[in-house]
Amino acid sequence: MAAVARDHEPPAVLATVAVLLAPLSLWMGIIVPAADMTRHVLLESVFGIVCVLCGLRAVRLAGRRRAVRVWAWIGLVLGALGLVMMTWQLLAFATDGGFPPPFWSPYARR
């Protein structure tokens, strides 16, 4: 009988991708411009989702490699934080002030 095939995907690469995309996701979540908001939100969503998925996959594959797990969690948390910040701003824009504007963005206060 054949042995079960293992994943040959290096977890350090996924953790690196998550850490490299995390600052982009965080920065794009902080500021949502009024002009061309659709493109900005689309890019933030792509960067944030890829960052979170790469971080989750790296954590799953890391095993006992502590450095890989730490980098993966850093990327995962920062990417998720960027997504949450963008969602908060979108809710403030969509409800036209019904949802409280975020404290970090001067652009959300109209």
Buried (B, 14 or more C-beta within 10 A) or exposed (E): EEEEEEEEEEBBEBBBBBBEBBBBBBEBBBBBEEEEBEEBBEEBBBBBBBBBBBBBBBBEBBEEBEEBBBBBBBBBBBBBBBBEBBBBBBBBBEEEEEBEBBEEBEBBEE
